[in-house]
Amino acid sequence: MFGLGMPELLVILLIALVVFGAARLPQIGSSLGSAIREFKKSVESPGREVPPAPPEEIVCGQCRRPLQKDWITCPHCGTKREA
């Protein structure tokens, strides 16, 4: 594991305990775990952010969000609507 042995890990844990305190270490661990979980979820399922628009709708060429017929520019990204 990165060339770290047990003594090095104990020194790092001791420094973290001194810097953050015993009460904050569980909070830091849980927030780090949830951040890693969210990252894995976003990597496993890309493209779930913007749903595809139905074919009869006009969509922005850059951000692919639906546009109304009377809009000249996209209010989301500012791109001019294609003809």
N, C-alpha and C positions, 0 to 999 in steps of 0.2 A: 504494500500500500504506500506508494510514493517514497519508498525507502525509509519510512518512519517506523521506529521500533516502539516498544512499550514505554521506555523512559521518555522519549520525545513526546508521545501522546499525553503522558501524565503531566509533563511540564506545560504543554499547551492548555490542557484542562485546568491546571492550577492558575495559569495566567488569566484565563477566561473567568474563573471563579473570583479572582481578585478584582478584575476590571468591572465585571457586570454584577457581581453579588449572587448569593445563593438563591434569592427570591426571583431573579430575572432569568436565570438559566433555563428553567422549564418553559417559560414564555418564548424565549429565543428559539429553543428547540422545536416547539410546536409551530411557530411561524415559519421556520426554515423548512419543516416537513410539509406544511401546506403549500408553500411556494414551489417546492419541488414537485408536488402532486399536480398543481395547476399547470406547471411547465410541461410535464409529461402528457397531461390531457390535451393541451393545445398542440403538441407535436404529433400526437397520435391521430387527431381528427382536424386537419387543416381545412379551411374553406367553409366552416360553419358560421362565419361571421355575418355575411350578407346573403340572404336567400335569393335564388335566381328570380328574375321578373318574368311574368307571363309574356308571351310573344306579342300581344297586342299593345303592350305598354311601351313607351319611349324610355330608353335607359341612357344614362350618362356613359360616354365612351371611356372615361377614366375610372370612375369609382363604381360603375355598374349599378347605381341606384336609380329607381324609377323617377321620371320627370313628368311634369304636367305639360300639356301641349302648348301652353302660352309662355312657358319659361324659355328665356334666351340663354341663360347661363345656369349651371348647376349650383343650387344653394349650398350643397355639401362640400364640393371641392373647388368651385369657381370656374370650372372649365366651360367654354362656350359649347353650346349644343351643335351637334353635327347636322347638316342639312338632310 
